[in-house]
Amino acid sequence: MNPLLTLAVAFTFYSAQFPLTAAAAASVWTPAAGTTWEIILSRTATASDASLPVSVLDLDLEDNTASTITALHAAGKKVICYFSAGSYEDWRSDASEFTTADYGSPLDGWDGEWWLDVNSANVRRIMAARLDTAVTKGCDGVDPDNVDAYSNDNGLGLTQDDAAAYVRWLAEQGHKRGLAVGLKNGGEIVDRVLDAVQWEVNEQCVEQGECELYRPFIDAGKPVFGIEYPESAPDVSSSQKSKICGDATRDGFSTLLKEMDLSAWSSAC
């Protein structure tokens, strides 16, 4: 089938099955392609972060307070609030609300995390409550992680269709609350959710040779917030940085070089 026709068929199907309220989507914050950003998940934000030369900060939803976000807003920053929408994390304050039926296999390499059944009514109830928390704290948008269980041994039989439906549900719920919503990784479902989300947060597309999967965001005027994890970080040579940042497939992306733990160290392309 013609690729353009395939895209059109997928878009029509998912838009019909999981419609978004146009007015709600239009009312949320919509950053432009090329927007500068920083992501810090290994610690809470501090007053000094308000002086970072970027427009957007991506911070942990649970670890940061409303007063911190208010201070960042006063400094002219937009705040994206991160949470894992697709994994059970045993250290989170709402961990006891999940049931054993809600999660499947453990995430490889991430202690204390298991893939969640994104079709579970209980899981969606908990995620809706997290969106409510994002509103209460004053987040401009959310970064829901781990929606790509389909590309992992998730133990639940979750598919790309499940992921696309879930992302569209998250977007609908977020928009109803005045929150912008992004896609995290999930290159295989871009065509099915592009109209529903305001940006892409991608990890390692240069390293994995997958940046073209996210090009539709740039073509639509939406940012791709990219992260690359050089093995030697934070000791990255100029030649290493030039190789990553000079990769033509990431042209137009807002790419950061970071350590895997997403600490404060950063080097922007």
N, C-alpha and C positions, 0 to 999 in steps of 0.2 A: 504494500500500500504506500502511496505517496506520503512522505513524512509530514508534510503540512496538513494533509487530510487526516492523518493519524492524530496529530495535535488537536485539530478542530473537533474530531469525534470525542477524544478524551475530555476536552474542555466542556463540550456540550453535555456529556454524560454526568460529569461530576458537578457541574453547575446546577443541573436539574435535580440531582439526588441530594445535594447539600447546598441549597441556595443561601446566599448572604444578603442581608439587608443593605441595599446600596447606600441609603442615607447614613446608616451606622458606620459603614466602611469609609465613607467620604468624610466623616467628622473626626477621624482619628489622625494622629500625627503621621505624616508621610515624608520621611527623609528622602533626599535625592541621591542618585548614584554619585559616588565620590565623596560622600559625607565622611569626615574624619571621626575616628572613634578610638576607644581604649576599653579593654576588658580586664577586670581584676576580680578573681574569684577566690584566691587563696587567703584573703583577709578582708576586713571591712574597709570601706572607704574612709578617708580622713579629710580634714580641712584642706590639706595641701593638694589633694586631688582636684580641687576646684580650679587650680591654676594650670592644670594640664592643657596643652595647646590642641585640644580636640573639642568637637561639638557634642559627642555622645559618649557616655560611660555605660558599660554593661557590667552590672553588679549583682551579687547574690541577693535574691529576694528576701530570704529569711534572715540573713546576717546583717543587713543594713536597715537603719531606722528611718522613720518618716522625717525626722529632723535633719538627718544627713541628706536625704533626697531634696528636702526644701532648701538647704544651704547650697546644694549643687545647682538647683534651679535658679537661685538668686545670682549665681555666678554665670548664668547663661547656658548651662548644660542641659541636655536632654538625658534622661535615665531609662535604660532598658533593664528590666529585672529578670534575672536568670532563675529558672527552676527546672528540675528534671520532670518532664511530663510523661516520660516513657519508662522510667525505672523507679523501683522501690529503693529508698536509701534509708538504712536502719538507724541513722543518727538524726533524722529530721524530727521536728517537734510533732508532726502529725503522723509519724510512722505507725503508731498503734491503731490508727483508723483503717489501715489496710487489713485485709484478711489473707490467709495463705492461698486462697483460691484466686487472688488477684495477681499473683506473680508466678513467673516460670523459672527459666534458667538464670544462673548468676551471670553478670557481665564479666567477660574475660578481662582480667587485669585490673578490675575495680572492686576492691574488697567492700563488702557491705551493701552491694547493689544487685538487684535482680530485675529482669525485664518484667514490665507490667502488662496485663491484659487491657489494652486500650479500649476494648469494647465493653468492659465491665462498667455497669452503672455506678458501682461504688467508687471505682477509680475516677470516673468523670465527675462524680460529686465532690471528691477531694480536690480535683484540679480546678473545678469551679470556685471552690473556697479559696484556693491559692490566687486565683484571678481577683477575687474580692479583696484579698490582702494587698495585692498589687495596687488596686484602686485606693485603698485606705492609706497606703504609704506614699501615694502620689507618683507612682511609676508612670512614665509616658507610654511604655510598651513592655512586652515580655519576650523572653528568649527561651522557649520551651525545648529542652534538650531531649535527646534519645528517642526521637520519633521514628528512627530507621531500624526498628527491630527486625524487619524483614530481611536485612542483609547480615543478620547474625543468628546464631543458634539460640533462639529465644525460648524454646520449650513450650510455646503456646500456639504454634502454627500461624503466627501473624504474617500477613502478606503486604505487598505494596498497596493493594486496595484498602486494607485496614488502615494503613498509615495515612493515605490521602484523605480518607474519610475523617480520621481523627484530627488531622491538621486543619481541615476545613471546619470541624466542630470547634476546635480551640479558637480559630479566627473569628467565627461567629460569636462565640461567647465573649471573647475579648472585645470585639467591636461594640457589642451591646453595652459594655461597661466603659466605653471610651478609650480602650487600650489598643495601641497598635500591636501587631503580632508578626513575628518572623518565622521563617523555616530554618531549622538547624540541620545542616548537611542534607541528606535525602535527595541527592541528585536525580535519582530515578523517578521521582514523583513531581519534579518541578512543573512539568506541563499540566499536571492536575491540580496544582494549588497556587500557581503564579498569580492568578487574579484575586486570590483570597488573602494574601499576606503582603506585608509592606517592605520586607527585606529578606535577605539570606545571610545566615552566619555559617561560614564554611570553614572546615579544618582540613588542611593539607592537600588542597586540590592541586597545587603545583607539584608537590612531592609525588602525588598519586596519578598525575596526568589526567585530572578530571575537570579542570576549570571550565571547559567548554560546556559542561552540563549546566553551569550556572550563568552562562552568557545571556539567556533570556531575561534575567533580572535587569542587567545593564541595558539591554535593548528596550526594556519597558520603563527605563528611567529610575529603577529601584536599586539601592545599594547592595553590593555583595561585601559584607564584612568578613574578610578573610584572615585566617590565622595559619602560619607555618611554624613548625617546631624543629628548628635546626638542632641536631644532636649535640652540638658543642655549645648551645646557648647556656649562659649569656655571653660566652666568648665566641662571637661570630665575626669572622674576618670580612673585610670589605669585598673580597672576591666571592665569598659565600653569599653575602647579601645581594651583590650585583647579579649573581646567577638566579636567585629566587625572584628578586624584584624586576629583573630584566626579562622574565619569561613573558612572551607576548600573549599567552593565553589568559593571563590575569590582568590585561590592560583594562583600566577603568575600575578595578576592584580596590577596596580600601583594606590593604593587606598589612598585617602586623607580624613581626617575628617575635615569638614568645617562648618561654619555658613551658614544659608540659603541665606544670601545676598552675599555670595562669597567675603567676605572681606579678608584682608590679613591674618587673623588668620588661622592657618593650623596645622594639626598634621598628619604626614605620617605613614602608616603602615610599 
